Amino acid sequence: MVPEVLEALRVQLQAVSEEQVRAVVAQSLLVLATQHLQTVVDALISFPLPFDSWSCEMWLSLGADSSLTFQIMEMILEKLNVMVPYVEKRESVLRPVMVKVATSHPLAMTCALREMMLNSQTQEAVATLFPQLFCALVVRLGSSVGVYPPRDVTSSTVPVDKESSKPLATIDVCGVAVEAMRVLLIRAQLDDALRTLDLEGAWDKMKDLKRHTDGVTLLARAMAMHAGLRLPVIVDNLYSSLSNIYECQRITVTAFFSELLNHHVVTELMLMEALMNHMMERMADPCCAVRMLAIRGLGNIATGSPEKVNTYTKELLAAISSGMEDRDDPGKCVALEAMSGLSKVLLCLDKKNVQMLVVYIFMKIKPFMENWQWGFSAEVEENDAVRCASILLLGNLSEFGSGEPVFRDQIHNVLVSLLLHLSDPSPQVVKACKSTMRVCAPVLGSELVTGMFQNHLHEDRGLHYGEFINDLTKYIIQDFPSMLNFYHITVIQFFKSTWPEVRASAAMFIGFLLVNLPEEHLSDMNIGSVIKGLVHLLQDPEPLVRAKAAEAMGHFHHFHHFQS
C-alpha cells in the first residue's frame, strides 16, 4: 500500500499550491518513513526521472530529520557501491555504435542524495558520512561521464527522437553527479575548496569526457589545499576502486590520487608511501589512460615530496622509465608522461644515485630521439609534446653524465639533429633544443662550442641561423676533427627529412662545413654523397630548400682551389 499512497500523493499534489497543505503532506511523509523506511525509499527511488518538483520536495523533506537522513544515506551508499552504473547498448538500429546508457536506480539515488543535501538540516549526517559520500560521488563521477540517460527517462513533455529512441531533452547523467558533489561540499562547509573549484571551471571540466581528468585533478588539488585532514579516510575508502572492473572509475580515482601526490600534505599525513604504491600497482593496468595517470602521480612526488625522491630512487626511475617501453601506447601519452616525470624526478636526485643509470636512461629515450630527429613518422611529427619531452629529458640527464665518456659520445650522436631542429616548424621544439644544447655543451668538452651555445641559444631570443652555423662549423672542425665524417654523413640523412625547414638547414650546414673545411680534412668527407644529396635537393618541391641547396653547391669552388 505504501508505494501506491506515495504515487497518489505525487500525482494529486502537482496541482496543490498552498504551502500549508504541502507542509502537512511533508510531515506525513516523515511519519510514514519512520514506520516503513525501506519501502518509502524504494518507492521514491522508483519515481520517473528526471524527478518532478513534487518528487524533489519529498526527498528534501526527508532531509529534515537527521536520524532518518543518516539511515537513508547509508542505504543509498550501500546500494550505489554494488549496483551496475551503466550498460552498453547500440545507439540505434541505423547506427550500431555501442554507447554507455545509465541504469535508472543508481542515477535516481544520485539525484536523491543531491535533493536531500539541499536541506541544510542534513549537515550533521553529512559531517558523519562525508568520507563515504565523497568517495561514492567521486566514483559516480567516473561512471557517469560520457554516459547517456536511460532510454525510459522520458515524460509527456519530453520529445523523443523516433530514429534513435533517445530523449531530445532529458537528464544530464554526469551533471547530476557533479551537482551532488558540489552540494556535498557546500553542506560540508568547504567554502575555500568550492571557491577554488568555481574559479577554475572545474565543474564543467568534470562533465566533459575529454577534460574529465582535468576536472578531477582540480578537485583533488582543492581537497589537498583546503581539506587535507579529511584525506586519510578518503584515500582508504577509494583504494578498492582502483581495481574496479569499470575502466572509467579506475581512471577517475587514479587521476585523483595522482594529483594528491603533487602536494606535501600527503607526506605530512603519512599517505605518500601508500599512494606511491597504489600508482606502481596501476602501472600494470590494462587501460592506457590509467597507466599514464599512474606515471604522472609518480612524477608528482618530485613536486609534492622532493625530500622523499632519493629514498625511492631505484623504484621511481624503474617504474617511470618503464613507461617509455609501453607497447600499447598509440598516442604516446604514456611515453610523454614518463619523460616528463623523469625530468621532474631527476631534478631532485643526488648525483651519486643517478650517475650509474645515466646511460641506461639515455638508451630508454634513444628510440624517441631517433624517431623525431628524422621526421619520417607522421605520428611523431605531429606530436610536438613528445618531441619536446625527449629533448628536455636529454638536457636534464646531462647534469649527471658529465665526465662519462659514453654519455659524451651519445651527445655527439644527437648534436647534429639538435642543431638542425633549431629551424623546426614547432616553436616549442626550437626552445627545447636551445635549452638542451646550452646545458649539454660542457659535456662535449669544447670551450668554444660551449661559448657559442651559451651566448646565442636563448629561448626568448631569435637566432640568425646562417651566421650561427657558419661560425659553429669552424669550431667543430677545430675541436672535433675525428667527428667530421660522422657529422657530415648524419647531415646528409636529413636531406630526406619530412620537414622542409630541416632539409633547408641541412643544406646550409653542409655548405658551411665545406667552405670552412681545411685541405687536410678533405679526406674525411664523402664528396660524392654530398653532391648526390644536394642535386636531389635542387629538385625539392619547396623553394626554400632548392635555394639553400644551390647556395651549398656554390661552395664547391673551394675544392677546385684545393685541386689546383
N, C-alpha and C positions, 0 to 999 in steps of 0.2 A: 504493500500500500504506500510506503514512503516515497518511492520513485514517482508513482502516479500523482501523489499530492504535490510534490515539488514541480513536476511538469505542469500540472494545472495552475499552480501559482505563477509559474514563469509565463504561461500563455495569457492568463487572465489579467495579470498586473501590468502588462505592457501599456494598458490604457489608463492606469491609475497614476495621477499626477500629485495627489495630496501627500505631502511629506509625512503627515501623522499616520496615515494608513500604511505607508511604506515602512515607517519605523516599527509599527506593530508587527508587520509581517517579518521584518528582520529579527525582531526579538523572538518571534515564534520559531523561526528557523534555528536560532541558538538553542532553544529549549529542545527542539526535535533532535538537534545534533548531539546534545548531551546524552540522549537516550539511545540513539541509533547512529553513532558517528560514522562507522564504516559504510553503512548503507547510504547515508546522506552524501558522503564524499564520493562514493562510486556513482551516485545518481547525478551529482553536479558535474563530475568529470565527463559524463556521457552526453551532456548538453551539446547542441550543434556548435561547430566552430565556423567563423570566429564568434566568441561569446557576445551575445547581445547585451544591452545596457543592464537589463534585469539580472542576467547571469553574473555579470561583473559585480553588481551590487550585492548579490548573495555571498560571493566569495569575500567581498570587502567586509560584510557584516560578520562573517566567521572570524575575521581577524580581531574583532573587538574583545574576545575572550582569550586571555593569554594561555590558559590551560588547554583550551581546545586548539588554539593556534599551534602550540607546541606538538600536540598529538597529530594534527593534520599534516604538519610539515614533516614529521618523522615518517608518516605513512607514505607521503609523496616521494620523499627521498629514497626510501626503501625500494619503491617500485621503479623510480627513474633509473636507479643503478643497475637494474636487471632487465628492463624491457628493451625490445628491439627499437632503435630510434628511427629507422627508415628501412624501406625495401627498395630494391632496384626493379624498375619496370620499363617496358618500351614506352617511348614518349607518345607514340600514336601508331595507328595502323600504317599510315603513309610514311612515317619517319621512325624506322626501327632502332633508333638510338636509345641506349639504356640510360635512364636518369634515376636519380635518387628521389623517392617520394616519402615524405614523413608519415610515420604511423600516428594515428589520431590520439591515442591515450597519452603518450609522453608529451606531445605538443600541448594537449589540454592541461596537463599537470604543470607545465611551464607557465602557461597562461594563468593558471590558478595561483601559483606562487607569486607571480607579479601582482595580481589583483589583491591578494591578501596583504602583501607587504606595503601596499599603498596606504593601508590603515596604520596610522602612527602608533596604535596600541600594540602592534606586533613587535615593537622594539625589544622587549625583554626576551621573547622567543628567538628573535634574530640574533641577539647577542650570545645566547646559549648555543645556538646551532650554526653560527656563522661559518666555521671552517667547512662543515658538511655542505651547507648551502652554496658556499663559494665554489667548492670543488665540483659539486654536481652541475653548477651552471657553466663552469669552465669546460667541462666535458660536453655539456649540452651545446655550447658554442661550436665545438669541433664537429659534432654530428648534425649540426643544423645549417652550416654554411654551404651554399650551393644546392640546397635541398628544396624540392617542390612541395607545396602543400598537399595534403591528402586529396584524392580525386573527389571524395564526397563532401569536401568543405565548400558547400555552395548554399545559397538560400534563394528565395524567390526574388530577391533584389539583386543577386549577383549573376550577371550574364555569363554564359558558358560558350566556349569555342566548340562548335559542333564537330570540327575536324579532329581536334585533339582531346576533346572532353575535359579540358582544363579550364578552371575558372579564369576569367579575364581580370577580375579584381577580387582579391582574396587576401588571406592572412600571409604575412611575411614570416616564414618559419624562423629564420635566423634573427630577424628583427625582434621577435618575441623573446628569444634568449638574451639578446643584447639589452633589451628594456628591463628584463628581470634582473640582470646583473647590475644595471645602473640603479634600479630601485633598492637592491640589496645594499649597495654601497651607501646610498642615501640613508637607509634605515640604520645602518651600522655607524653612521655619523663620520664617515671617512671623507670629510669635505675637501681636504687638501688633495687627496687622490682623485676625487671627482673633478676638481678644478683643473688638474693637470691633464686628465683624460679628455675633458671637454675642449681645452685649448689646443690639443694636438690632433683633434679629429679622430680619436681612437675608435669611437663607436661605429662610425661609418666604415672604417677600415676593417673592423671585425666582421661586418656583414658582406664585405666584398671578397669573393673567392680568391682573387689574385693578391689582395692585400691583407688577407685574414691574419697571417702570421705576424705581419707588422703591427696590427691592432692588438694581438695577444701579447706581443713584445712590450708594447706601451702599457698594457695592463700590468704585466709583471714588474715593469720599471716603477710604476706608480705604487704598487704594493711594497716593493723593496724600499722605496724612499719614504713612504708615509705610513706603512702598516707593518714594519719589519717584525714586530713581536708576534704577529699572527702567523708568520711563515712556517715555523716548525710543524705545527699541526696540519697546515695546508699541504706542505711537502709530503708529509707522511700519508695523508689521505689520497693525494693524487698519484702516488708512486704506482699503485696497481694498474692505473690506466695506461701506463707505458707499455704494458704487454697485452693491451686490449686487442680484440680481433678487428676492430674498426680502425682502419688506417687513418682516417680523418681525426679521430680522437687522439691517436698517438702523435700526430703532427702537432696538434694544438698544445698538448701537455709538454711535449719536448720543446716547443717554442717558448713556453712559459718558464720551464726550468733553465733553458739555455740563457735567457735574459737575467734570471736571478744570479747566475754566476758572474755577471757583469758588475755586481755590487758587493762591497766589502761586508755588508751586513750579514751575508751568509756565513762568512768566516767568524764573525762575532757571535753568531748563534750556533756555531759548530755544525753547520749544514754543508760546508764546502766539499768535504770528502765524500759524503753521501751523494750529493748532486753530481760530482765528477764521476763517480762510479756508475750512476744512472746513465750518464751520457756515454760512457765507454760501452755499456751494455747495448745501447741503441746503435752502436757502430755496426752491429750485425743485423739491423732491422732490414726486412725486405723492401721497405719503402725508401726511395732515393731522397725524398724531402726530409724524412726523419733523420737519415744519416747526415745530411747536410747540416741540419739544425743541431745535431749532437756535436759535430765538429765545431760549429760556431760556439757552442757552450764551452767546449774545452779551451778554445782560443780566448774566450771571455775571461777565463781565470787570470790571464795576464793583466787584465784591466781591473777586475774586482779584487783579486787577492794576489798581487805580484810577488809578495813575500813567500808564497807557497810554491811558486813555479819551480825553483831549484830543488825543492823537496821531491817533486814528482817529475823530474826532467825526463828520465827514460820512458816513463809511462806516457807522458804528454806527447813527446816527439814521435814515439812509435805509433800512437793512436792517430794523431793528426796527420802525420805523413802518409799513413795507410790510405787516407782519403784520395791521394793523388794516383793511387792504383785501382780505384774503384772501376770495375768493369761494366757496371750498369749505371752509367752517368752520361746520358746522351747530351744533356745541355751543359755539361762540365760544371754544374753548380757545386757538386761535392768537391771537385778538384779546386775550384776557385776558393771555396771556404777553407779548404786545407791550407792553401798557400797563404791566404790572408791570416789564418790562425797561427801558422808557423812564424810569419813575420812579427806578429804581436808577441808570441812567446819568446822568440829569440832575443828581443829587446830586454827581457827580464833575466836572462840566463847568465851565469858566471862563465867566463871563457873556458875554464878547465872542464866544465860539464859538456861543452859542445865541440871542442876542437877535434876530438876523435871522430865526431859524427858529421863533420862538415862535408866531406866527400860523399858520404852515404846520402845525405840530404840533397846535395847537388845532383847526384845521379837520379834521385827521385823526380827532380824538376826538369832534368835534361830533356826528356821527351817533349815537354811543353815548349822548351826553348827551341828545339828542332822544328816543331810544328809551326810556331808563329813566325820564326825568322824568315822562312822561305815564302810563307803566304800561299802555299799550294792547296791548303784545305780551306774551302769556303766557310765551313762551320767555324773554324778557329779564327778566320779572318774577321768574321762578324762579331766575335766575342772579345771586344776590347778589354773587358774587365779581366778575363783570364790572362790575356797577354800582359797587361799591366801588373797583375799579381805575381806572375812568374818572374818578371824583370825586377820588381821591387824586392822579392824574396832573395834573388841573387845578390842584390846590394846588401841586404841585411846579413847574409851569410859571410860577406867579405870581411866583416869585423873579426870573425872567428877564424878565417882562413889565411890571414896574413902570416907569412913565414912558412906556409905549407907549399912546397913545390908543386904538388899535384893540383892544388886549388889554383895556383898561378897559371898552370897550363890550361885549366878549364876556362879561366877568364880570357886568356888568349884565344881560345876556341870560339868564343862568342863576341869578341871585341868588334870584329868587322860587322857583324849583324847589328850590334848596338849602334855603331856609327852610322850605318845606312838607314836605320829606323829613326834617326833624327829628322828624317824627311817623311816620316809616316803620316798618312792622312788623319790619324787619330791624335788630337792634341794630348789626350791622357797618356798615350803610349810614348809620345815625344817627351813629356815631362818625366815619365818613369825612366826612360833611357838616360836622360840628363842626370837625374838623381843617382841612379845606379853607377854610371860611369864616374861620377865625382867620388863616390865612396869606394869604388873598386880600384881607382887609379893607383893608390900606393902599393897595392898588391903586385902590380905589373913591374915595379922596380925601375921606373924611369922618372926622374925629376922633371924633365922637360915635358913629357906627356902628362904627368900629374898636374903641372902648372897650367898647361893648355886647358885641361878639363876643369880645374878649379876656377880659372878666370873667365871661361867662355860658356860653360854649361850651367846656366841658372834657369830654374823652371819658369821664372817670371820675366825672362828677357828673351828677345828674339835672337836669331843666330844667322850670320851670313855664311851659309854652308860652304860655298865655294872657297872663300878665303880661309875658313877654318880647316877644311880638308887639305888645302894646298900646304898650309904651314904644318899640319899634323903629319902628313906623309913624310916630310923632311925629317922629323924627329923619329918616326917609326923606322925609316931607313937607317938612321944613325944608331939608334939604340936596340933595335930588334932585327938585325940583318938576317939572322937564322930563320926568322919567321916570314920572310918576304915571299918565299914560294908558297907557303900555306895561305898567306893573306890573299895573294892575287888569284889563286885557284878558288878561294872562297868567294871573292868578289864576283868572279865570272859566273858562279852558280846563281847569283842574284839577278843576272840578266834575264832569268826566267820567272822572276817573282810576279805574282798577280797584281802587285801594287805598282802602277806606273811611276809614282814618285820615287819608289825604292829602285826601280830599274834605272831611272834617270840618275839617281845618286850613285849607283854602282858604276855607271859610265863615267861620271865625274871623278869618282875615287880612282878608277884605273887610269884615267887620263893624267891626273896629278901625280900618281905613283910613277908613271912612265916619264913624265917631264922632269921629275926630281931625282930619278934613278942614276947614280953614278955608273960609269962604264964597268967597274969591277963587279957590279951586282947584276949585270945583264944576263949572266948565265942562270940566275935564279928565276927568270921569267920565261914562261912558255908563250912566246910572242905569237906563234901560230894560233893558239887557242884564244888569245886576246883578240887578234884580228878577226877570227871567225865569229866570235861573240859580238863584237862591235858592228860588223857587217850585218848581222842578224838584227841588231837594234836599229840600224838605219832604215829598216823596213817596218819598224814598230808602228802600230796604229795611232799612238799618242805623239803629237808634235813635239812635246817637251822631251820625250825620250830620244826621238830622232835628232833633235838639236844637240843634246848633250853627247850623244854618240858621235856626231860629226865633229864636235869640239875635241873629243878624245882622240879621234882619228887624226886630227890636225897636229897632234903632238908627236906623230911618228917621224917627223923630220929630225927629231932628236936622235933617232937611231941611225939615220943616214949620216949624221955628223960623226957618230962613233965609227961607222963602217969606212968612212973616208979617212 
